[in-house]
Amino acid sequence: MPTPLDPIVSEFATVEEAEAYDQWFREKVRRSMADTRPRVPHDQVMAEVEKVITEAEKRHKSRAA
């Protein structure tokens, strides 16, 4: 039977769910750290995201008009 967790203390309903998430997260971090692709500078990523947001806002405004 799953061991319940207090919702005030944990976002997971059971210890098993928390452990499964922890295992998944650690594997994701391990893979990321082992990735040999070139790093993308933070400023470049932020500029690209800002461009996407600006274009989406323009599309939204043109539909609303």
PDB file with one MODEL, atoms N, CA, C and O in Angstrom:
MODEL        1
ATOM      1  N   MET A   1       0.843  -1.182   0.000  1.00  0.00           N
ATOM      2  CA  MET A   1       0.000   0.000   0.000  1.00  0.00           C
ATOM      3  C   MET A   1       0.894   1.254   0.000  1.00  0.00           C
ATOM      4  O   MET A   1       1.853   1.335   0.769  1.00  0.00           O
ATOM      5  N   PRO A   2       0.574   2.232  -0.869  1.00  0.00           N
ATOM      6  CA  PRO A   2       1.384   3.448  -0.931  1.00  0.00           C
ATOM      7  C   PRO A   2       1.393   4.203   0.403  1.00  0.00           C
ATOM      8  O   PRO A   2       0.397   4.241   1.124  1.00  0.00           O
ATOM      9  N   THR A   3       2.528   4.790   0.701  1.00  0.00           N
ATOM     10  CA  THR A   3       2.662   5.575   1.923  1.00  0.00           C
ATOM     11  C   THR A   3       2.241   7.014   1.631  1.00  0.00           C
ATOM     12  O   THR A   3       2.900   7.702   0.851  1.00  0.00           O
ATOM     13  N   PRO A   4       1.139   7.483   2.253  1.00  0.00           N
ATOM     14  CA  PRO A   4       0.672   8.844   1.956  1.00  0.00           C
ATOM     15  C   PRO A   4       1.593   9.907   2.557  1.00  0.00           C
ATOM     16  O   PRO A   4       2.258   9.690   3.570  1.00  0.00           O
ATOM     17  N   LEU A   5       1.604  11.057   1.894  1.00  0.00           N
ATOM     18  CA  LEU A   5       2.377  12.198   2.374  1.00  0.00           C
ATOM     19  C   LEU A   5       1.421  13.348   2.701  1.00  0.00           C
ATOM     20  O   LEU A   5       0.350  13.465   2.105  1.00  0.00           O
ATOM     21  N   ASP A   6       1.815  14.177   3.637  1.00  0.00           N
ATOM     22  CA  ASP A   6       1.022  15.340   4.020  1.00  0.00           C
ATOM     23  C   ASP A   6       1.086  16.368   2.889  1.00  0.00           C
ATOM     24  O   ASP A   6       2.185  16.759   2.495  1.00  0.00           O
ATOM     25  N   PRO A   7      -0.057  16.821   2.350  1.00  0.00           N
ATOM     26  CA  PRO A   7      -0.043  17.779   1.241  1.00  0.00           C
ATOM     27  C   PRO A   7       0.565  19.128   1.612  1.00  0.00           C
ATOM     28  O   PRO A   7       0.952  19.890   0.726  1.00  0.00           O
ATOM     29  N   ILE A   8       0.656  19.433   2.892  1.00  0.00           N
ATOM     30  CA  ILE A   8       1.285  20.677   3.315  1.00  0.00           C
ATOM     31  C   ILE A   8       2.806  20.565   3.181  1.00  0.00           C
ATOM     32  O   ILE A   8       3.489  21.564   2.953  1.00  0.00           O
ATOM     33  N   VAL A   9       3.325  19.356   3.322  1.00  0.00           N
ATOM     34  CA  VAL A   9       4.768  19.124   3.311  1.00  0.00           C
ATOM     35  C   VAL A   9       5.271  18.767   1.908  1.00  0.00           C
ATOM     36  O   VAL A   9       6.396  19.120   1.555  1.00  0.00           O
ATOM     37  N   SER A  10       4.462  18.078   1.109  1.00  0.00           N
ATOM     38  CA  SER A  10       4.917  17.583  -0.186  1.00  0.00           C
ATOM     39  C   SER A  10       3.861  17.789  -1.255  1.00  0.00           C
ATOM     40  O   SER A  10       2.662  17.731  -0.980  1.00  0.00           O
ATOM     41  N   GLU A  11       4.320  18.034  -2.486  1.00  0.00           N
ATOM     42  CA  GLU A  11       3.381  18.148  -3.600  1.00  0.00           C
ATOM     43  C   GLU A  11       2.961  16.777  -4.130  1.00  0.00           C
ATOM     44  O   GLU A  11       2.094  16.687  -5.000  1.00  0.00           O
ATOM     45  N   PHE A  12       3.566  15.717  -3.614  1.00  0.00           N
ATOM     46  CA  PHE A  12       3.259  14.367  -4.049  1.00  0.00           C
ATOM     47  C   PHE A  12       2.316  13.695  -3.060  1.00  0.00           C
ATOM     48  O   PHE A  12       2.359  13.963  -1.859  1.00  0.00           O
ATOM     49  N   ALA A  13       1.470  12.822  -3.580  1.00  0.00           N
ATOM     50  CA  ALA A  13       0.498  12.145  -2.727  1.00  0.00           C
ATOM     51  C   ALA A  13       1.131  11.023  -1.914  1.00  0.00           C
ATOM     52  O   ALA A  13       0.693  10.731  -0.801  1.00  0.00           O
ATOM     53  N   THR A  14       2.170  10.392  -2.478  1.00  0.00           N
ATOM     54  CA  THR A  14       2.782   9.257  -1.787  1.00  0.00           C
ATOM     55  C   THR A  14       4.302   9.350  -1.844  1.00  0.00           C
ATOM     56  O   THR A  14       4.867  10.076  -2.663  1.00  0.00           O
ATOM     57  N   VAL A  15       4.947   8.603  -0.961  1.00  0.00           N
ATOM     58  CA  VAL A  15       6.407   8.505  -0.959  1.00  0.00           C
ATOM     59  C   VAL A  15       6.874   7.928  -2.286  1.00  0.00           C
ATOM     60  O   VAL A  15       7.886   8.365  -2.836  1.00  0.00           O
ATOM     61  N   GLU A  16       6.144   6.951  -2.801  1.00  0.00           N
ATOM     62  CA  GLU A  16       6.518   6.313  -4.063  1.00  0.00           C
ATOM     63  C   GLU A  16       6.518   7.321  -5.219  1.00  0.00           C
ATOM     64  O   GLU A  16       7.417   7.309  -6.061  1.00  0.00           O
ATOM     65  N   GLU A  17       5.495   8.198  -5.252  1.00  0.00           N
ATOM     66  CA  GLU A  17       5.450   9.225  -6.294  1.00  0.00           C
ATOM     67  C   GLU A  17       6.646  10.173  -6.161  1.00  0.00           C
ATOM     68  O   GLU A  17       7.269  10.532  -7.161  1.00  0.00           O
ATOM     69  N   ALA A  18       6.961  10.570  -4.945  1.00  0.00           N
ATOM     70  CA  ALA A  18       8.095  11.466  -4.704  1.00  0.00           C
ATOM     71  C   ALA A  18       9.400  10.813  -5.135  1.00  0.00           C
ATOM     72  O   ALA A  18      10.239  11.461  -5.762  1.00  0.00           O
ATOM     73  N   GLU A  19       9.578   9.556  -4.811  1.00  0.00           N
ATOM     74  CA  GLU A  19      10.801   8.841  -5.189  1.00  0.00           C
ATOM     75  C   GLU A  19      10.904   8.663  -6.697  1.00  0.00           C
ATOM     76  O   GLU A  19      11.990   8.778  -7.265  1.00  0.00           O
ATOM     77  N   ALA A  20       9.768   8.380  -7.356  1.00  0.00           N
ATOM     78  CA  ALA A  20       9.776   8.229  -8.814  1.00  0.00           C
ATOM     79  C   ALA A  20      10.136   9.553  -9.485  1.00  0.00           C
ATOM     80  O   ALA A  20      10.895   9.574 -10.453  1.00  0.00           O
ATOM     81  N   TYR A  21       9.596  10.650  -8.973  1.00  0.00           N
ATOM     82  CA  TYR A  21       9.930  11.962  -9.529  1.00  0.00           C
ATOM     83  C   TYR A  21      11.402  12.265  -9.316  1.00  0.00           C
ATOM     84  O   TYR A  21      12.078  12.738 -10.229  1.00  0.00           O
ATOM     85  N   ASP A  22      11.903  11.997  -8.123  1.00  0.00           N
ATOM     86  CA  ASP A  22      13.311  12.251  -7.820  1.00  0.00           C
ATOM     87  C   ASP A  22      14.215  11.475  -8.773  1.00  0.00           C
ATOM     88  O   ASP A  22      15.206  12.008  -9.272  1.00  0.00           O
ATOM     89  N   GLN A  23      13.868  10.222  -9.019  1.00  0.00           N
ATOM     90  CA  GLN A  23      14.659   9.394  -9.939  1.00  0.00           C
ATOM     91  C   GLN A  23      14.611   9.981 -11.351  1.00  0.00           C
ATOM     92  O   GLN A  23      15.640  10.081 -12.018  1.00  0.00           O
ATOM     93  N   TRP A  24      13.413  10.369 -11.804  1.00  0.00           N
ATOM     94  CA  TRP A  24      13.258  10.957 -13.138  1.00  0.00           C
ATOM     95  C   TRP A  24      14.079  12.248 -13.249  1.00  0.00           C
ATOM     96  O   TRP A  24      14.791  12.454 -14.231  1.00  0.00           O
ATOM     97  N   PHE A  25      13.973  13.111 -12.237  1.00  0.00           N
ATOM     98  CA  PHE A  25      14.668  14.384 -12.259  1.00  0.00           C
ATOM     99  C   PHE A  25      16.177  14.202 -12.271  1.00  0.00           C
ATOM    100  O   PHE A  25      16.876  14.876 -13.027  1.00  0.00           O
ATOM    101  N   ARG A  26      16.686  13.296 -11.440  1.00  0.00           N
ATOM    102  CA  ARG A  26      18.127  13.057 -11.396  1.00  0.00           C
ATOM    103  C   ARG A  26      18.646  12.540 -12.741  1.00  0.00           C
ATOM    104  O   ARG A  26      19.742  12.909 -13.164  1.00  0.00           O
ATOM    105  N   GLU A  27      17.869  11.694 -13.409  1.00  0.00           N
ATOM    106  CA  GLU A  27      18.265  11.183 -14.721  1.00  0.00           C
ATOM    107  C   GLU A  27      18.283  12.315 -15.748  1.00  0.00           C
ATOM    108  O   GLU A  27      19.179  12.382 -16.589  1.00  0.00           O
ATOM    109  N   LYS A  28      17.295  13.199 -15.678  1.00  0.00           N
ATOM    110  CA  LYS A  28      17.243  14.337 -16.592  1.00  0.00           C
ATOM    111  C   LYS A  28      18.463  15.240 -16.396  1.00  0.00           C
ATOM    112  O   LYS A  28      19.063  15.691 -17.372  1.00  0.00           O
ATOM    113  N   VAL A  29      18.827  15.502 -15.156  1.00  0.00           N
ATOM    114  CA  VAL A  29      20.005  16.321 -14.861  1.00  0.00           C
ATOM    115  C   VAL A  29      21.269  15.618 -15.343  1.00  0.00           C
ATOM    116  O   VAL A  29      22.144  16.254 -15.930  1.00  0.00           O
ATOM    117  N   ARG A  30      21.373  14.309 -15.100  1.00  0.00           N
ATOM    118  CA  ARG A  30      22.556  13.558 -15.529  1.00  0.00           C
ATOM    119  C   ARG A  30      22.721  13.649 -17.045  1.00  0.00           C
ATOM    120  O   ARG A  30      23.823  13.885 -17.540  1.00  0.00           O
ATOM    121  N   ARG A  31      21.619  13.460 -17.783  1.00  0.00           N
ATOM    122  CA  ARG A  31      21.692  13.538 -19.245  1.00  0.00           C
ATOM    123  C   ARG A  31      22.081  14.930 -19.706  1.00  0.00           C
ATOM    124  O   ARG A  31      22.866  15.083 -20.642  1.00  0.00           O
ATOM    125  N   SER A  32      21.540  15.936 -19.057  1.00  0.00           N
ATOM    126  CA  SER A  32      21.857  17.311 -19.422  1.00  0.00           C
ATOM    127  C   SER A  32      23.336  17.597 -19.205  1.00  0.00           C
ATOM    128  O   SER A  32      23.979  18.225 -20.046  1.00  0.00           O
ATOM    129  N   MET A  33      23.871  17.144 -18.091  1.00  0.00           N
ATOM    130  CA  MET A  33      25.275  17.392 -17.795  1.00  0.00           C
ATOM    131  C   MET A  33      26.200  16.625 -18.739  1.00  0.00           C
ATOM    132  O   MET A  33      27.330  17.049 -18.983  1.00  0.00           O
ATOM    133  N   ALA A  34      25.727  15.507 -19.266  1.00  0.00           N
ATOM    134  CA  ALA A  34      26.529  14.699 -20.176  1.00  0.00           C
ATOM    135  C   ALA A  34      26.405  15.162 -21.631  1.00  0.00           C
ATOM    136  O   ALA A  34      27.137  14.683 -22.497  1.00  0.00           O
ATOM    137  N   ASP A  35      25.496  16.077 -21.900  1.00  0.00           N
ATOM    138  CA  ASP A  35      25.255  16.567 -23.253  1.00  0.00           C
ATOM    139  C   ASP A  35      26.497  17.295 -23.767  1.00  0.00           C
ATOM    140  O   ASP A  35      27.026  18.180 -23.095  1.00  0.00           O
ATOM    141  N   THR A  36      26.953  16.922 -24.948  1.00  0.00           N
ATOM    142  CA  THR A  36      28.173  17.507 -25.506  1.00  0.00           C
ATOM    143  C   THR A  36      27.898  18.612 -26.531  1.00  0.00           C
ATOM    144  O   THR A  36      28.827  19.184 -27.102  1.00  0.00           O
ATOM    145  N   ARG A  37      26.617  18.904 -26.755  1.00  0.00           N
ATOM    146  CA  ARG A  37      26.311  19.982 -27.699  1.00  0.00           C
ATOM    147  C   ARG A  37      26.823  21.312 -27.149  1.00  0.00           C
ATOM    148  O   ARG A  37      26.938  21.484 -25.936  1.00  0.00           O
ATOM    149  N   PRO A  38      27.131  22.258 -28.051  1.00  0.00           N
ATOM    150  CA  PRO A  38      27.621  23.563 -27.584  1.00  0.00           C
ATOM    151  C   PRO A  38      26.568  24.266 -26.726  1.00  0.00           C
ATOM    152  O   PRO A  38      25.368  24.155 -26.980  1.00  0.00           O
ATOM    153  N   ARG A  39      27.028  24.976 -25.727  1.00  0.00           N
ATOM    154  CA  ARG A  39      26.146  25.734 -24.847  1.00  0.00           C
ATOM    155  C   ARG A  39      25.633  26.975 -25.567  1.00  0.00           C
ATOM    156  O   ARG A  39      26.319  27.536 -26.421  1.00  0.00           O
ATOM    157  N   VAL A  40      24.431  27.394 -25.217  1.00  0.00           N
ATOM    158  CA  VAL A  40      23.854  28.614 -25.776  1.00  0.00           C
ATOM    159  C   VAL A  40      23.881  29.668 -24.673  1.00  0.00           C
ATOM    160  O   VAL A  40      23.355  29.438 -23.584  1.00  0.00           O
ATOM    161  N   PRO A  41      24.486  30.816 -24.945  1.00  0.00           N
ATOM    162  CA  PRO A  41      24.557  31.855 -23.919  1.00  0.00           C
ATOM    163  C   PRO A  41      23.167  32.333 -23.482  1.00  0.00           C
ATOM    164  O   PRO A  41      22.237  32.403 -24.285  1.00  0.00           O
ATOM    165  N   HIS A  42      23.052  32.655 -22.207  1.00  0.00           N
ATOM    166  CA  HIS A  42      21.786  33.102 -21.629  1.00  0.00           C
ATOM    167  C   HIS A  42      21.214  34.301 -22.394  1.00  0.00           C
ATOM    168  O   HIS A  42      20.024  34.327 -22.705  1.00  0.00           O
ATOM    169  N   ASP A  43      22.046  35.275 -22.691  1.00  0.00           N
ATOM    170  CA  ASP A  43      21.577  36.480 -23.391  1.00  0.00           C
ATOM    171  C   ASP A  43      20.980  36.139 -24.755  1.00  0.00           C
ATOM    172  O   ASP A  43      19.995  36.748 -25.175  1.00  0.00           O
ATOM    173  N   GLN A  44      21.569  35.176 -25.438  1.00  0.00           N
ATOM    174  CA  GLN A  44      21.049  34.764 -26.749  1.00  0.00           C
ATOM    175  C   GLN A  44      19.682  34.113 -26.597  1.00  0.00           C
ATOM    176  O   GLN A  44      18.761  34.410 -27.358  1.00  0.00           O
ATOM    177  N   VAL A  45      19.551  33.234 -25.624  1.00  0.00           N
ATOM    178  CA  VAL A  45      18.268  32.562 -25.384  1.00  0.00           C
ATOM    179  C   VAL A  45      17.195  33.589 -25.038  1.00  0.00           C
ATOM    180  O   VAL A  45      16.086  33.534 -25.568  1.00  0.00           O
ATOM    181  N   MET A  46      17.525  34.525 -24.152  1.00  0.00           N
ATOM    182  CA  MET A  46      16.552  35.534 -23.742  1.00  0.00           C
ATOM    183  C   MET A  46      16.135  36.411 -24.919  1.00  0.00           C
ATOM    184  O   MET A  46      14.963  36.775 -25.027  1.00  0.00           O
ATOM    185  N   ALA A  47      17.065  36.756 -25.799  1.00  0.00           N
ATOM    186  CA  ALA A  47      16.740  37.561 -26.974  1.00  0.00           C
ATOM    187  C   ALA A  47      15.796  36.797 -27.903  1.00  0.00           C
ATOM    188  O   ALA A  47      14.853  37.371 -28.446  1.00  0.00           O
ATOM    189  N   GLU A  48      16.052  35.514 -28.080  1.00  0.00           N
ATOM    190  CA  GLU A  48      15.187  34.698 -28.936  1.00  0.00           C
ATOM    191  C   GLU A  48      13.789  34.570 -28.339  1.00  0.00           C
ATOM    192  O   GLU A  48      12.794  34.646 -29.059  1.00  0.00           O
ATOM    193  N   VAL A  49      13.715  34.377 -27.041  1.00  0.00           N
ATOM    194  CA  VAL A  49      12.417  34.248 -26.377  1.00  0.00           C
ATOM    195  C   VAL A  49      11.657  35.577 -26.449  1.00  0.00           C
ATOM    196  O   VAL A  49      10.454  35.595 -26.707  1.00  0.00           O
ATOM    197  N   GLU A  50      12.356  36.670 -26.224  1.00  0.00           N
ATOM    198  CA  GLU A  50      11.721  37.992 -26.303  1.00  0.00           C
ATOM    199  C   GLU A  50      11.143  38.223 -27.698  1.00  0.00           C
ATOM    200  O   GLU A  50      10.056  38.785 -27.834  1.00  0.00           O
ATOM    201  N   LYS A  51      11.856  37.795 -28.723  1.00  0.00           N
ATOM    202  CA  LYS A  51      11.367  37.939 -30.098  1.00  0.00           C
ATOM    203  C   LYS A  51      10.088  37.129 -30.303  1.00  0.00           C
ATOM    204  O   LYS A  51       9.134  37.612 -30.913  1.00  0.00           O
ATOM    205  N   VAL A  52      10.070  35.906 -29.797  1.00  0.00           N
ATOM    206  CA  VAL A  52       8.883  35.053 -29.919  1.00  0.00           C
ATOM    207  C   VAL A  52       7.694  35.706 -29.200  1.00  0.00           C
ATOM    208  O   VAL A  52       6.580  35.730 -29.722  1.00  0.00           O
ATOM    209  N   ILE A  53       7.943  36.228 -28.008  1.00  0.00           N
ATOM    210  CA  ILE A  53       6.870  36.873 -27.239  1.00  0.00           C
ATOM    211  C   ILE A  53       6.346  38.107 -27.967  1.00  0.00           C
ATOM    212  O   ILE A  53       5.135  38.311 -28.060  1.00  0.00           O
ATOM    213  N   THR A  54       7.254  38.923 -28.479  1.00  0.00           N
ATOM    214  CA  THR A  54       6.853  40.133 -29.194  1.00  0.00           C
ATOM    215  C   THR A  54       6.011  39.796 -30.418  1.00  0.00           C
ATOM    216  O   THR A  54       4.992  40.441 -30.667  1.00  0.00           O
ATOM    217  N   GLU A  55       6.426  38.801 -31.177  1.00  0.00           N
ATOM    218  CA  GLU A  55       5.664  38.386 -32.363  1.00  0.00           C
ATOM    219  C   GLU A  55       4.294  37.846 -31.974  1.00  0.00           C
ATOM    220  O   GLU A  55       3.310  38.112 -32.665  1.00  0.00           O
ATOM    221  N   ALA A  56       4.215  37.099 -30.894  1.00  0.00           N
ATOM    222  CA  ALA A  56       2.926  36.567 -30.432  1.00  0.00           C
ATOM    223  C   ALA A  56       2.011  37.702 -29.988  1.00  0.00           C
ATOM    224  O   ALA A  56       0.811  37.676 -30.261  1.00  0.00           O
ATOM    225  N   GLU A  57       2.569  38.695 -29.307  1.00  0.00           N
ATOM    226  CA  GLU A  57       1.770  39.847 -28.882  1.00  0.00           C
ATOM    227  C   GLU A  57       1.238  40.612 -30.092  1.00  0.00           C
ATOM    228  O   GLU A  57       0.092  41.060 -30.080  1.00  0.00           O
ATOM    229  N   LYS A  58       2.048  40.765 -31.129  1.00  0.00           N
ATOM    230  CA  LYS A  58       1.608  41.452 -32.345  1.00  0.00           C
ATOM    231  C   LYS A  58       0.458  40.683 -33.003  1.00  0.00           C
ATOM    232  O   LYS A  58      -0.529  41.280 -33.431  1.00  0.00           O
ATOM    233  N   ARG A  59       0.593  39.352 -33.079  1.00  0.00           N
ATOM    234  CA  ARG A  59      -0.483  38.537 -33.668  1.00  0.00           C
ATOM    235  C   ARG A  59      -1.761  38.663 -32.853  1.00  0.00           C
ATOM    236  O   ARG A  59      -2.854  38.773 -33.409  1.00  0.00           O
ATOM    237  N   HIS A  60      -1.620  38.647 -31.549  1.00  0.00           N
ATOM    238  CA  HIS A  60      -2.789  38.744 -30.666  1.00  0.00           C
ATOM    239  C   HIS A  60      -3.485  40.101 -30.850  1.00  0.00           C
ATOM    240  O   HIS A  60      -4.711  40.173 -30.939  1.00  0.00           O
ATOM    241  N   LYS A  61      -2.688  41.168 -30.905  1.00  0.00           N
ATOM    242  CA  LYS A  61      -3.263  42.508 -31.076  1.00  0.00           C
ATOM    243  C   LYS A  61      -3.949  42.650 -32.412  1.00  0.00           C
ATOM    244  O   LYS A  61      -5.005  43.278 -32.494  1.00  0.00           O
ATOM    245  N   SER A  62      -3.374  42.078 -33.477  1.00  0.00           N
ATOM    246  CA  SER A  62      -3.983  42.201 -34.803  1.00  0.00           C
ATOM    247  C   SER A  62      -5.297  41.408 -34.884  1.00  0.00           C
ATOM    248  O   SER A  62      -6.200  41.792 -35.627  1.00  0.00           O
ATOM    249  N   ARG A  63      -5.407  40.342 -34.152  1.00  0.00           N
ATOM    250  CA  ARG A  63      -6.664  39.572 -34.125  1.00  0.00           C
ATOM    251  C   ARG A  63      -7.730  40.307 -33.314  1.00  0.00           C
ATOM    252  O   ARG A  63      -8.917  40.238 -33.632  1.00  0.00           O
ATOM    253  N   ALA A  64      -7.302  41.005 -32.274  1.00  0.00           N
ATOM    254  CA  ALA A  64      -8.236  41.704 -31.400  1.00  0.00           C
ATOM    255  C   ALA A  64      -8.782  42.969 -32.064  1.00  0.00           C
ATOM    256  O   ALA A  64      -9.854  43.450 -31.699  1.00  0.00           O
ATOM    257  N   ALA A  65      -8.045  43.508 -33.038  1.00  0.00           N
ATOM    258  CA  ALA A  65      -8.462  44.768 -33.680  1.00  0.00           C
ATOM    259  C   ALA A  65      -9.579  44.560 -34.669  1.00  0.00           C
ATOM    260  O   ALA A  65     -10.040  45.517 -35.290  1.00  0.00           O
TER     261      ALA A  65
ENDMDL
END
